Each structure stands twice: as C-alpha cells, then as structure tokens.
Amino acid sequence: MSKLPELITTETQLDELLAEPSAAVLDTFKQITGDILLLGVAGKMGLTLALMAKKAAEVSHTQRRIIGVSRFTSGTAEKWLLERGIETIAGDLLDAAFLASLPGAPNVIYLTGMKFGSTNQEAQTWAVNTWLPAQVAQRFSKSRIVALSTGNIYGLVPASGTGSIESDTPNPTGEYAMSCLGRERMFEHFSRQNGTKTALIRLNYACEMLYGVLTDIARKVWAGEPVDVSMGWFNTIWQADANAVTLAALADVQSPPKAINITGAEKLCIREVAAEFGRLFGKPVNLTGEEQATALLNDATAALERYGNTRVTIPTLMKWIAHWVKADGASLNKPTHFEARDGKF
C-alpha cells in the first residue's frame, strides 16, 4: 500500500484511498477469470468497491469488464462510475424482467440490502433482503457469488468475550436481522441445490470519513450531543479493508457457502472512543446510558489471518475523522444506529 497521508482533506483523495487494492485482492485477480458484476453498486460501499476492482484489473494486467448495476436514482453515482471507466446498467433488481435481462458474469458481488427505514416497512425489507437474493441466486447459478451480509445475524453476545465467530449459531434480533439471515439461507439453499460457489460477508461495521460508527460518535461529540454507551462495545474497519476482503473472497467461494466475518481486530469501548474524540476536539463529552452485559461483536480473526491485517489502524482513522469533522467535511447523513439494541432501524 502507498504511504498513508497525515490527513484526508478532499473527497477525491478519500475515494482513491478507499479504492486501493490490497495484496490479497491482486492475488485473487490473478487466480480468477472473467467479468465482475456488482449488484446494488450505488450503496455506501459499492462505488469504491467497483473502483478497487477496476484498479486491481489494471494492476494485475487481467482483462475484464467491471459492471455496476443500480437504479441510479440520483444520477451522480452513475456519472461517478462512468468517469472512471466502469460500465453501468440502470434498473430495478426487484423487476423480474430487468433481472433476467442482465448479462451473465463469472463473478457477481451482491451488495443490495435494506436496513435504514426497515422499521414500519417490514414487508419491503423482507422482499429486498430475502426474496431478491433467492432470485439472484437462481439467475446467476453458474457464477461465483460474494454476497454482503451482516454480523447482526449473530445477535447480542457477552461483551466480556471476543465476539461471534463464523461457526456460531445465528440468533438475530428484530426483523432486519432476521431478514438478513433469510438472505443467507436463500443463497445457501440455491448453492446447495445448484452447486453455486458462494461466500457470505458478515460485516460489522465499515467506516470512512462520511459515515460509520466512529464518524457517528465524532459528530455527536463535536456537536455536544449525548453519546449513548448502552451498547458498550463495538467493532469497525476501514472501508477500504472491507472492500478488499469482499473482492478477495471471490477466490474462496464454495458450496455450501463460506461465511466470512469482516471487521477490525480491536474491540472498541464506546466510552473510551468518545473520550478520545473529546481530547482531539478539545471538547467535553456528554454520555448517556449505562453499559450492558451484551453487545453486537464480530470476531474476524479468520479473515485477518487469511487476507492480511488491516492497513489503517483505529488511531489513524480517528485522527482522520476528527480533522474531517472539524473541517465541516461532507457526510452521507446515514447514522449507523450502533446504539440500537432492539434490532429496530
């Protein structure tokens, strides 16, 4: 990886960092062949994930098309991709005719999901998170599929431990997490039925300047708003590292599917993180709630051993975020709701 900057000052600089391939990604691109189709590319991770794939193809000297699929309702995401040489196809994946019209591809990255706003829209949540994966699994039964999932499927675990591992029995709380387990079960069912080689990416949580748990906490401290410490502990990972494992997993798909936890190595204390942002900002910290005995924690030891350690440390990420927030940098305005313990988003 190129030398890390002291600070991140522009969105262009940020995008380039988020799209830098890891050694594991470059190794994977030398092993696999064929085009890469990214479904739901216009979400939080999709744009820089697509750009990382494009860069990895160029660096590894492997010819392949990178194609992003989304509704592209704003238009800006599609323009961003096209300017960087990534092909786009616009349409609604919930439309059966549109899904059927998509080109085949040896490699499919499934990024579509519904989390925020899922409360009071439970039927739509299940359609997006469970019904659609079943359709995609059948449409691309001959492809390698890496499907984004979530560590929320594990449910709350003792905060004194290191977190859930891939072999743990799922215990989801709330309809969002249950529908995400449904997504995994649909990919598993059709993987077993059709022999589709698949990997399920259980992520908690990707973070960069514009969103993430660290960004949420930083913005609350900066604004003097209370930080709820009830969840107590959490995990997070620099988004570029989450992007990298997602792409590298194309070399590790199998039938039945392989589950892969993605997060950083550290178990972070919300109270301590808030205090550190207070120090970086020179501001008092307003805390609310009391730490509970359980938390949503994800142990990614297996992935870190397989794909390499994270390239950006938590102290570096916090320093970057603090500067970004103080400089009134852009935000996606999509809170993670890391404090939610009832599974409602």
C-alpha positions as a Python dict, from the first residue, in 0.01 Angstrom:
ca = {
    (1, 'M'): (0, 0, 0),
    (2, 'S'): (116, 354, -71),
    (3, 'K'): (220, 568, 222),
    (4, 'L'): (-78, 683, 426),
    (5, 'P'): (-142, 1058, 433),
    (6, 'E'): (-127, 1255, 755),
    (7, 'L'): (-482, 1376, 693),
    (8, 'I'): (-758, 1333, 435),
    (9, 'T'): (-875, 1669, 304),
    (10, 'T'): (-1083, 1604, -10),
    (11, 'E'): (-1339, 1351, -128),
    (12, 'T'): (-1124, 1274, -432),
    (13, 'Q'): (-833, 1182, -206),
    (14, 'L'): (-1068, 975, 8),
    (15, 'D'): (-1209, 785, -290),
    (16, 'E'): (-861, 696, -414),
    (17, 'L'): (-764, 559, -73),
    (18, 'L'): (-1086, 360, -40),
    (19, 'A'): (-1024, 203, -381),
    (20, 'E'): (-662, 97, -336),
    (21, 'P'): (-637, -282, -384),
    (22, 'S'): (-465, -494, -121),
    (23, 'A'): (-211, -766, -194),
    (24, 'A'): (-485, -1024, -133),
    (25, 'V'): (-705, -862, -398),
    (26, 'L'): (-426, -862, -655),
    (27, 'D'): (-356, -1229, -582),
    (28, 'T'): (-725, -1310, -628),
    (29, 'F'): (-742, -1128, -962),
    (30, 'K'): (-454, -1340, -1088),
    (31, 'Q'): (-643, -1655, -987),
    (32, 'I'): (-992, -1585, -1119),
    (33, 'T'): (-1107, -1503, -1471),
    (34, 'G'): (-1397, -1314, -1621),
    (35, 'D'): (-1604, -1002, -1576),
    (36, 'I'): (-1733, -875, -1242),
    (37, 'L'): (-2095, -769, -1200),
    (38, 'L'): (-2176, -560, -891),
    (39, 'L'): (-2544, -562, -799),
    (40, 'G'): (-2656, -265, -587),
    (41, 'V'): (-2340, -74, -671),
    (42, 'A'): (-2471, 272, -574),
    (43, 'G'): (-2479, 199, -200),
    (44, 'K'): (-2228, 305, 66),
    (45, 'M'): (-1955, 57, -28),
    (46, 'G'): (-2036, -13, -391),
    (47, 'L'): (-1874, 280, -570),
    (48, 'T'): (-1525, 245, -427),
    (49, 'L'): (-1556, -135, -435),
    (50, 'A'): (-1615, -113, -810),
    (51, 'L'): (-1324, 126, -850),
    (52, 'M'): (-1099, -108, -649),
    (53, 'A'): (-1196, -390, -885),
    (54, 'K'): (-1112, -169, -1183),
    (55, 'K'): (-775, -75, -1035),
    (56, 'A'): (-696, -437, -945),
    (57, 'A'): (-769, -549, -1301),
    (58, 'E'): (-532, -286, -1434),
    (59, 'V'): (-251, -353, -1185),
    (60, 'S'): (-273, -731, -1226),
    (61, 'H'): (-290, -696, -1605),
    (62, 'T'): (-607, -903, -1626),
    (63, 'Q'): (-861, -801, -1888),
    (64, 'R'): (-1214, -792, -1754),
    (65, 'R'): (-1523, -571, -1756),
    (66, 'I'): (-1639, -416, -1429),
    (67, 'I'): (-2014, -355, -1447),
    (68, 'G'): (-2222, -178, -1181),
    (69, 'V'): (-2598, -229, -1157),
    (70, 'S'): (-2835, 0, -964),
    (71, 'R'): (-3145, 212, -1004),
    (72, 'F'): (-2911, 517, -1003),
    (73, 'T'): (-3194, 740, -885),
    (74, 'S'): (-2973, 1045, -821),
    (75, 'G'): (-2764, 1021, -1137),
    (76, 'T'): (-2446, 1130, -960),
    (77, 'A'): (-2336, 775, -875),
    (78, 'E'): (-2368, 657, -1233),
    (79, 'K'): (-2173, 959, -1359),
    (80, 'W'): (-1902, 892, -1099),
    (81, 'L'): (-1862, 533, -1220),
    (82, 'L'): (-1866, 615, -1591),
    (83, 'E'): (-1599, 882, -1545),
    (84, 'R'): (-1374, 610, -1401),
    (85, 'G'): (-1424, 361, -1680),
    (86, 'I'): (-1677, 139, -1502),
    (87, 'E'): (-1975, 25, -1707),
    (88, 'T'): (-2325, 79, -1569),
    (89, 'I'): (-2670, -72, -1616),
    (90, 'A'): (-2966, 114, -1468),
    (91, 'G'): (-3276, -66, -1344),
    (92, 'D'): (-3467, -211, -1052),
    (93, 'L'): (-3344, -554, -944),
    (94, 'L'): (-3687, -624, -795),
    (95, 'D'): (-3821, -616, -1153),
    (96, 'A'): (-3804, -977, -1270),
    (97, 'A'): (-3776, -880, -1636),
    (98, 'F'): (-3485, -644, -1564),
    (99, 'L'): (-3304, -906, -1357),
    (100, 'A'): (-3346, -1160, -1635),
    (101, 'S'): (-3206, -911, -1889),
    (102, 'L'): (-2874, -864, -1710),
    (103, 'P'): (-2566, -1010, -1877),
    (104, 'G'): (-2415, -1322, -1732),
    (105, 'A'): (-2085, -1282, -1550),
    (106, 'P'): (-1846, -1534, -1395),
    (107, 'N'): (-1818, -1314, -1083),
    (108, 'V'): (-2109, -1148, -901),
    (109, 'I'): (-2083, -919, -598),
    (110, 'Y'): (-2423, -884, -429),
    (111, 'L'): (-2449, -555, -236),
    (112, 'T'): (-2823, -487, -231),
    (113, 'G'): (-2991, -462, 108),
    (114, 'M'): (-3236, -263, 317),
    (115, 'K'): (-3155, -161, 673),
    (116, 'F'): (-3235, 200, 748),
    (117, 'G'): (-3608, 259, 741),
    (118, 'S'): (-3677, -113, 777),
    (119, 'T'): (-3896, -50, 1082),
    (120, 'N'): (-4255, 8, 962),
    (121, 'Q'): (-4152, -122, 619),
    (122, 'E'): (-4106, -484, 719),
    (123, 'A'): (-4263, -633, 405),
    (124, 'Q'): (-4034, -429, 179),
    (125, 'T'): (-3737, -524, 398),
    (126, 'W'): (-3807, -895, 354),
    (127, 'A'): (-3860, -852, -21),
    (128, 'V'): (-3523, -681, -62),
    (129, 'N'): (-3324, -883, 190),
    (130, 'T'): (-3471, -1231, 137),
    (131, 'W'): (-3689, -1265, -175),
    (132, 'L'): (-3446, -1083, -406),
    (133, 'P'): (-3142, -1293, -303),
    (134, 'A'): (-3339, -1605, -398),
    (135, 'Q'): (-3400, -1460, -745),
    (136, 'V'): (-3036, -1353, -785),
    (137, 'A'): (-2907, -1692, -669),
    (138, 'Q'): (-3112, -1862, -941),
    (139, 'R'): (-3033, -1608, -1213),
    (140, 'F'): (-2657, -1637, -1153),
    (141, 'S'): (-2640, -2002, -1050),
    (142, 'K'): (-2329, -2061, -1265),
    (143, 'S'): (-2137, -1763, -1125),
    (144, 'R'): (-1912, -1716, -829),
    (145, 'I'): (-2118, -1509, -584),
    (146, 'V'): (-1991, -1299, -295),
    (147, 'A'): (-2292, -1166, -103),
    (148, 'L'): (-2275, -891, 155),
    (149, 'S'): (-2442, -988, 483),
    (150, 'T'): (-2409, -855, 837),
    (151, 'G'): (-2288, -956, 1179),
    (152, 'N'): (-2635, -861, 1305),
    (153, 'I'): (-2742, -1218, 1227),
    (154, 'Y'): (-2548, -1335, 1535),
    (155, 'G'): (-2739, -1118, 1779),
    (156, 'L'): (-2606, -981, 2106),
    (157, 'V'): (-2326, -1177, 2276),
    (158, 'P'): (-2139, -1135, 2608),
    (159, 'A'): (-1943, -811, 2599),
    (160, 'S'): (-1668, -978, 2801),
    (161, 'G'): (-1582, -1207, 2508),
    (162, 'T'): (-1414, -1151, 2173),
    (163, 'G'): (-1732, -1167, 1967),
    (164, 'S'): (-1912, -1405, 1734),
    (165, 'I'): (-1722, -1639, 1503),
    (166, 'E'): (-1842, -1788, 1177),
    (167, 'S'): (-1942, -2124, 1328),
    (168, 'D'): (-2169, -1969, 1593),
    (169, 'T'): (-2543, -2036, 1567),
    (170, 'P'): (-2726, -1726, 1441),
    (171, 'N'): (-2959, -1559, 1691),
    (172, 'P'): (-3093, -1247, 1514),
    (173, 'T'): (-3286, -976, 1697),
    (174, 'G'): (-3555, -787, 1506),
    (175, 'E'): (-3693, -820, 1156),
    (176, 'Y'): (-3397, -655, 983),
    (177, 'A'): (-3151, -910, 1121),
    (178, 'M'): (-3396, -1196, 1064),
    (179, 'S'): (-3443, -1093, 701),
    (180, 'C'): (-3064, -1083, 661),
    (181, 'L'): (-3041, -1438, 793),
    (182, 'G'): (-3313, -1516, 538),
    (183, 'R'): (-3083, -1370, 270),
    (184, 'E'): (-2806, -1605, 377),
    (185, 'R'): (-3042, -1903, 383),
    (186, 'M'): (-3161, -1830, 28),
    (187, 'F'): (-2806, -1815, -102),
    (188, 'E'): (-2727, -2131, 92),
    (189, 'H'): (-3032, -2317, -40),
    (190, 'F'): (-2958, -2244, -405),
    (191, 'S'): (-2586, -2300, -354),
    (192, 'R'): (-2663, -2650, -228),
    (193, 'Q'): (-2923, -2709, -498),
    (194, 'N'): (-2722, -2579, -794),
    (195, 'G'): (-2364, -2611, -671),
    (196, 'T'): (-2320, -2232, -689),
    (197, 'K'): (-1994, -2134, -523),
    (198, 'T'): (-2073, -1857, -276),
    (199, 'A'): (-1925, -1654, 9),
    (200, 'L'): (-2129, -1464, 271),
    (201, 'I'): (-1965, -1150, 406),
    (202, 'R'): (-2073, -1076, 765),
    (203, 'L'): (-1966, -715, 818),
    (204, 'N'): (-1962, -500, 1133),
    (205, 'Y'): (-1901, -207, 1054),
    (206, 'A'): (-1726, -38, 762),
    (207, 'C'): (-1612, 317, 838),
    (208, 'E'): (-1471, 614, 649),
    (209, 'M'): (-1498, 993, 670),
    (210, 'L'): (-1858, 1023, 551),
    (211, 'Y'): (-2019, 753, 766),
    (212, 'G'): (-1959, 478, 1019),
    (213, 'V'): (-1971, 426, 1395),
    (214, 'L'): (-1656, 627, 1460),
    (215, 'T'): (-1791, 909, 1245),
    (216, 'D'): (-2125, 898, 1429),
    (217, 'I'): (-1953, 926, 1767),
    (218, 'A'): (-1720, 1201, 1646),
    (219, 'R'): (-2006, 1412, 1512),
    (220, 'K'): (-2202, 1374, 1837),
    (221, 'V'): (-1901, 1483, 2044),
    (222, 'W'): (-1829, 1776, 1812),
    (223, 'A'): (-2193, 1891, 1830),
    (224, 'G'): (-2213, 1846, 2207),
    (225, 'E'): (-2482, 1580, 2169),
    (226, 'P'): (-2506, 1286, 2412),
    (227, 'V'): (-2332, 963, 2317),
    (228, 'D'): (-2528, 654, 2424),
    (229, 'V'): (-2291, 398, 2579),
    (230, 'S'): (-2556, 130, 2638),
    (231, 'M'): (-2412, -98, 2368),
    (232, 'G'): (-2078, -65, 2544),
    (233, 'W'): (-1851, -212, 2279),
    (234, 'F'): (-1828, -239, 1902),
    (235, 'N'): (-1602, -336, 1612),
    (236, 'T'): (-1524, -138, 1299),
    (237, 'I'): (-1293, -149, 998),
    (238, 'W'): (-1160, 100, 744),
    (239, 'Q'): (-1386, 65, 442),
    (240, 'A'): (-1100, 2, 200),
    (241, 'D'): (-1006, -304, 403),
    (242, 'A'): (-1368, -424, 398),
    (243, 'N'): (-1375, -367, 21),
    (244, 'A'): (-1055, -565, -17),
    (245, 'V'): (-1175, -872, 171),
    (246, 'T'): (-1501, -867, -25),
    (247, 'L'): (-1315, -881, -357),
    (248, 'A'): (-1050, -1125, -235),
    (249, 'A'): (-1328, -1362, -123),
    (250, 'L'): (-1402, -1435, -491),
    (251, 'A'): (-1113, -1682, -469),
    (252, 'D'): (-1264, -1857, -167),
    (253, 'V'): (-1625, -1916, -268),
    (254, 'Q'): (-1755, -2268, -211),
    (255, 'S'): (-2071, -2478, -198),
    (256, 'P'): (-2226, -2480, 56),
    (257, 'P'): (-2136, -2113, 114),
    (258, 'K'): (-1837, -1997, 313),
    (259, 'A'): (-1916, -1739, 585),
    (260, 'I'): (-1653, -1470, 640),
    (261, 'N'): (-1658, -1220, 927),
    (262, 'I'): (-1516, -880, 837),
    (263, 'T'): (-1419, -621, 1095),
    (264, 'G'): (-1114, -482, 1269),
    (265, 'A'): (-909, -676, 1522),
    (266, 'E'): (-993, -446, 1813),
    (267, 'K'): (-1291, -449, 2047),
    (268, 'L'): (-1360, -79, 2097),
    (269, 'C'): (-1518, 79, 2403),
    (270, 'I'): (-1775, 347, 2314),
    (271, 'R'): (-1699, 543, 2631),
    (272, 'E'): (-1325, 546, 2558),
    (273, 'V'): (-1373, 632, 2189),
    (274, 'A'): (-1594, 928, 2284),
    (275, 'A'): (-1335, 1043, 2537),
    (276, 'E'): (-1061, 1031, 2275),
    (277, 'F'): (-1265, 1236, 2031),
    (278, 'G'): (-1326, 1481, 2314),
    (279, 'R'): (-949, 1508, 2356),
    (280, 'L'): (-892, 1552, 1982),
    (281, 'F'): (-1160, 1822, 1965),
    (282, 'G'): (-1079, 1987, 2297),
    (283, 'K'): (-1445, 1949, 2391),
    (284, 'P'): (-1630, 1799, 2687),
    (285, 'V'): (-1807, 1468, 2627),
    (286, 'N'): (-2173, 1416, 2712),
    (287, 'L'): (-2252, 1049, 2781),
    (288, 'T'): (-2585, 883, 2842),
    (289, 'G'): (-2693, 532, 2941),
    (290, 'E'): (-2502, 253, 3110),
    (291, 'E'): (-2302, -26, 2951),
    (292, 'Q'): (-2494, -354, 2927),
    (293, 'A'): (-2356, -705, 2965),
    (294, 'T'): (-2405, -789, 2596),
    (295, 'A'): (-2308, -624, 2269),
    (296, 'L'): (-2303, -682, 1895),
    (297, 'L'): (-1945, -803, 1843),
    (298, 'N'): (-1781, -974, 1550),
    (299, 'D'): (-1455, -1177, 1567),
    (300, 'A'): (-1276, -1156, 1230),
    (301, 'T'): (-963, -1347, 1327),
    (302, 'A'): (-1004, -1600, 1045),
    (303, 'A'): (-1032, -1329, 778),
    (304, 'L'): (-739, -1131, 917),
    (305, 'E'): (-523, -1443, 905),
    (306, 'R'): (-639, -1529, 552),
    (307, 'Y'): (-635, -1185, 386),
    (308, 'G'): (-387, -990, 597),
    (309, 'N'): (-410, -733, 873),
    (310, 'T'): (-599, -410, 825),
    (311, 'R'): (-399, -137, 653),
    (312, 'V'): (-534, 156, 856),
    (313, 'T'): (-527, 149, 1236),
    (314, 'I'): (-806, 279, 1457),
    (315, 'P'): (-595, 569, 1598),
    (316, 'T'): (-513, 682, 1244),
    (317, 'L'): (-875, 654, 1137),
    (318, 'M'): (-991, 852, 1440),
    (319, 'K'): (-737, 1126, 1369),
    (320, 'W'): (-855, 1147, 1007),
    (321, 'I'): (-1221, 1159, 1111),
    (322, 'A'): (-1163, 1425, 1377),
    (323, 'H'): (-995, 1652, 1124),
    (324, 'W'): (-1269, 1587, 868),
    (325, 'V'): (-1546, 1672, 1115),
    (326, 'K'): (-1370, 1986, 1240),
    (327, 'A'): (-1328, 2098, 878),
    (328, 'D'): (-1704, 2053, 820),
    (329, 'G'): (-1641, 1776, 570),
    (330, 'A'): (-1925, 1610, 381),
    (331, 'S'): (-2145, 1344, 541),
    (332, 'L'): (-2382, 1083, 400),
    (333, 'N'): (-2620, 1164, 686),
    (334, 'K'): (-2687, 794, 737),
    (335, 'P'): (-2636, 717, 1108),
    (336, 'T'): (-2542, 356, 1179),
    (337, 'H'): (-2772, 336, 1484),
    (338, 'F'): (-2490, 148, 1657),
    (339, 'E'): (-2666, 208, 1990),
    (340, 'A'): (-2981, 16, 1890),
    (341, 'R'): (-3017, -298, 2100),
    (342, 'D'): (-3368, -396, 1989),
    (343, 'G'): (-3286, -462, 1624),
    (344, 'K'): (-3502, -174, 1503),
    (345, 'F'): (-3353, 53, 1237),
}
